[in-house]
Amino acid sequence: MPQLIKPTTRLHRAWLEARDEWGRGVHQDGAGFRSADEYDSPEGFAAWVARLHAEEDVTRPPDPDWVHCTYRWMVEGDRMLGAIALRHELNDLLFTIGGHIGYGVRPSERRRGLASWALGEILPIACGLGLDRVLITCDVGNEGSARTIRKAGGVLEDVREGKQRYWIAISG
């Protein structure tokens, strides 16, 4: 049975296996990658995991042009299935194309309903942050992601810069 967990260095090897399945250097929505991150060494991976944890800490200011973000990993036992990110607020870029929530499911684990499940699990956390609605975007033509968003109550607002923009109302 899948779980959403905080990123952990304990899953370094499992994370590398999942990353290699995606392909090295391939963007993974919801993972929190930045160009300066290094994942292969235990030290680099630990620094990345520490940064992900720090981005959730609202007592610390976010890096310039970034917002606070809660990252969770989808796992089953010690197998990495994917990741989901909940941005606590929207800056101009996130309002236009990024949204509050981003998620990605490992290629071999797709079509199991994991994105829908993870989205359902993260919405109460968004509510706990005081959000009454969240913006989620997906590429035009990504019918699987659009279906996931609509299933969670997403209502299409518009399309901007190749992204379909959906709002989901949430309540506590």
Contacts in CASP RR format, 6 or more apart in sequence:
PFRMAT RR
TARGET T0000
AUTHOR 0000-0000-0000
METHOD contacts of the structure
MODEL  1
MPQLIKPTTRLHRAWLEARDEWGRGVHQDGAGFRSADEYDSPEGFAAWVA
RLHAEEDVTRPPDPDWVHCTYRWMVEGDRMLGAIALRHELNDLLFTIGGH
IGYGVRPSERRRGLASWALGEILPIACGLGLDRVLITCDVGNEGSARTIR
KAGGVLEDVREGKQRYWIAISG
1 76 0 8 1.000
2 74 0 8 1.000
2 75 0 8 1.000
2 76 0 8 1.000
2 81 0 8 1.000
2 114 0 8 1.000
2 117 0 8 1.000
2 118 0 8 1.000
3 74 0 8 1.000
3 75 0 8 1.000
3 76 0 8 1.000
3 77 0 8 1.000
4 72 0 8 1.000
4 73 0 8 1.000
4 74 0 8 1.000
4 75 0 8 1.000
4 84 0 8 1.000
4 118 0 8 1.000
4 121 0 8 1.000
4 122 0 8 1.000
5 72 0 8 1.000
5 73 0 8 1.000
5 75 0 8 1.000
6 53 0 8 1.000
6 71 0 8 1.000
6 72 0 8 1.000
6 73 0 8 1.000
7 49 0 8 1.000
7 52 0 8 1.000
7 53 0 8 1.000
7 71 0 8 1.000
7 72 0 8 1.000
7 73 0 8 1.000
8 49 0 8 1.000
8 73 0 8 1.000
9 42 0 8 1.000
9 45 0 8 1.000
9 46 0 8 1.000
9 49 0 8 1.000
11 73 0 8 1.000
11 75 0 8 1.000
11 78 0 8 1.000
11 80 0 8 1.000
12 42 0 8 1.000
12 45 0 8 1.000
14 75 0 8 1.000
14 78 0 8 1.000
14 79 0 8 1.000
14 80 0 8 1.000
15 39 0 8 1.000
15 45 0 8 1.000
15 73 0 8 1.000
15 80 0 8 1.000
16 39 0 8 1.000
16 40 0 8 1.000
17 80 0 8 1.000
18 80 0 8 1.000
18 81 0 8 1.000
18 82 0 8 1.000
18 106 0 8 1.000
19 28 0 8 1.000
19 39 0 8 1.000
21 106 0 8 1.000
21 107 0 8 1.000
21 108 0 8 1.000
22 28 0 8 1.000
22 106 0 8 1.000
22 107 0 8 1.000
27 33 0 8 1.000
28 82 0 8 1.000
28 83 0 8 1.000
28 104 0 8 1.000
29 83 0 8 1.000
29 85 0 8 1.000
29 102 0 8 1.000
29 103 0 8 1.000
29 104 0 8 1.000
30 71 0 8 1.000
30 83 0 8 1.000
30 84 0 8 1.000
30 85 0 8 1.000
30 102 0 8 1.000
30 103 0 8 1.000
30 104 0 8 1.000
31 71 0 8 1.000
31 82 0 8 1.000
31 83 0 8 1.000
31 85 0 8 1.000
31 104 0 8 1.000
32 52 0 8 1.000
32 69 0 8 1.000
32 71 0 8 1.000
32 83 0 8 1.000
32 85 0 8 1.000
34 51 0 8 1.000
37 44 0 8 1.000
37 47 0 8 1.000
37 48 0 8 1.000
37 51 0 8 1.000
38 44 0 8 1.000
38 45 0 8 1.000
38 47 0 8 1.000
38 48 0 8 1.000
39 45 0 8 1.000
39 48 0 8 1.000
52 69 0 8 1.000
52 71 0 8 1.000
54 60 0 8 1.000
55 62 0 8 1.000
55 66 0 8 1.000
55 68 0 8 1.000
55 69 0 8 1.000
55 71 0 8 1.000
56 68 0 8 1.000
56 69 0 8 1.000
56 70 0 8 1.000
56 71 0 8 1.000
57 68 0 8 1.000
58 68 0 8 1.000
58 88 0 8 1.000
62 68 0 8 1.000
65 91 0 8 1.000
65 93 0 8 1.000
66 91 0 8 1.000
67 87 0 8 1.000
67 88 0 8 1.000
67 89 0 8 1.000
67 90 0 8 1.000
67 91 0 8 1.000
67 94 0 8 1.000
68 87 0 8 1.000
68 88 0 8 1.000
68 89 0 8 1.000
69 85 0 8 1.000
69 86 0 8 1.000
69 87 0 8 1.000
69 88 0 8 1.000
70 85 0 8 1.000
70 86 0 8 1.000
70 88 0 8 1.000
70 122 0 8 1.000
70 125 0 8 1.000
70 129 0 8 1.000
71 83 0 8 1.000
71 84 0 8 1.000
71 85 0 8 1.000
71 86 0 8 1.000
72 83 0 8 1.000
72 84 0 8 1.000
72 85 0 8 1.000
72 86 0 8 1.000
72 118 0 8 1.000
72 121 0 8 1.000
72 122 0 8 1.000
73 80 0 8 1.000
73 81 0 8 1.000
73 82 0 8 1.000
73 83 0 8 1.000
74 80 0 8 1.000
74 81 0 8 1.000
74 82 0 8 1.000
74 83 0 8 1.000
74 84 0 8 1.000
74 105 0 8 1.000
74 114 0 8 1.000
74 117 0 8 1.000
74 118 0 8 1.000
75 81 0 8 1.000
75 82 0 8 1.000
80 106 0 8 1.000
81 105 0 8 1.000
81 106 0 8 1.000
81 109 0 8 1.000
81 114 0 8 1.000
82 103 0 8 1.000
82 104 0 8 1.000
82 105 0 8 1.000
82 106 0 8 1.000
82 109 0 8 1.000
82 114 0 8 1.000
82 118 0 8 1.000
83 103 0 8 1.000
83 104 0 8 1.000
84 101 0 8 1.000
84 102 0 8 1.000
84 103 0 8 1.000
84 104 0 8 1.000
84 118 0 8 1.000
84 119 0 8 1.000
84 121 0 8 1.000
84 122 0 8 1.000
85 101 0 8 1.000
85 102 0 8 1.000
85 103 0 8 1.000
86 100 0 8 1.000
86 101 0 8 1.000
86 122 0 8 1.000
86 125 0 8 1.000
86 126 0 8 1.000
86 129 0 8 1.000
86 134 0 8 1.000
87 94 0 8 1.000
87 99 0 8 1.000
87 100 0 8 1.000
87 101 0 8 1.000
88 100 0 8 1.000
88 129 0 8 1.000
88 131 0 8 1.000
90 99 0 8 1.000
90 100 0 8 1.000
90 135 0 8 1.000
94 100 0 8 1.000
94 135 0 8 1.000
95 135 0 8 1.000
96 160 0 8 1.000
96 161 0 8 1.000
96 163 0 8 1.000
97 137 0 8 1.000
97 160 0 8 1.000
97 161 0 8 1.000
97 162 0 8 1.000
97 163 0 8 1.000
98 135 0 8 1.000
98 137 0 8 1.000
98 163 0 8 1.000
99 134 0 8 1.000
99 135 0 8 1.000
99 136 0 8 1.000
99 137 0 8 1.000
99 165 0 8 1.000
100 126 0 8 1.000
100 131 0 8 1.000
100 134 0 8 1.000
100 135 0 8 1.000
100 136 0 8 1.000
101 119 0 8 1.000
101 122 0 8 1.000
101 126 0 8 1.000
101 134 0 8 1.000
101 135 0 8 1.000
101 136 0 8 1.000
102 136 0 8 1.000
103 115 0 8 1.000
103 118 0 8 1.000
103 119 0 8 1.000
104 115 0 8 1.000
105 112 0 8 1.000
105 114 0 8 1.000
105 115 0 8 1.000
113 148 0 8 1.000
115 145 0 8 1.000
115 148 0 8 1.000
116 148 0 8 1.000
116 151 0 8 1.000
116 152 0 8 1.000
119 136 0 8 1.000
119 148 0 8 1.000
119 149 0 8 1.000
119 152 0 8 1.000
120 152 0 8 1.000
123 134 0 8 1.000
123 152 0 8 1.000
123 168 0 8 1.000
123 170 0 8 1.000
124 170 0 8 1.000
124 172 0 8 1.000
126 134 0 8 1.000
126 170 0 8 1.000
127 170 0 8 1.000
127 171 0 8 1.000
127 172 0 8 1.000
128 172 0 8 1.000
131 170 0 8 1.000
132 169 0 8 1.000
132 170 0 8 1.000
132 171 0 8 1.000
133 167 0 8 1.000
133 168 0 8 1.000
133 169 0 8 1.000
133 170 0 8 1.000
134 167 0 8 1.000
134 168 0 8 1.000
134 170 0 8 1.000
135 165 0 8 1.000
135 166 0 8 1.000
135 167 0 8 1.000
136 149 0 8 1.000
136 152 0 8 1.000
136 154 0 8 1.000
136 166 0 8 1.000
136 167 0 8 1.000
136 168 0 8 1.000
137 163 0 8 1.000
137 164 0 8 1.000
137 165 0 8 1.000
137 166 0 8 1.000
138 144 0 8 1.000
138 145 0 8 1.000
138 146 0 8 1.000
138 149 0 8 1.000
138 163 0 8 1.000
138 164 0 8 1.000
138 166 0 8 1.000
139 145 0 8 1.000
139 162 0 8 1.000
139 163 0 8 1.000
139 164 0 8 1.000
140 159 0 8 1.000
140 162 0 8 1.000
140 163 0 8 1.000
140 164 0 8 1.000
141 164 0 8 1.000
142 164 0 8 1.000
146 164 0 8 1.000
146 166 0 8 1.000
149 166 0 8 1.000
149 168 0 8 1.000
150 156 0 8 1.000
150 166 0 8 1.000
152 168 0 8 1.000
153 168 0 8 1.000
153 169 0 8 1.000
154 166 0 8 1.000
154 167 0 8 1.000
154 168 0 8 1.000
155 166 0 8 1.000
155 167 0 8 1.000
155 168 0 8 1.000
156 164 0 8 1.000
156 165 0 8 1.000
156 166 0 8 1.000
157 165 0 8 1.000
157 166 0 8 1.000
157 167 0 8 1.000
158 165 0 8 1.000
159 165 0 8 1.000
END
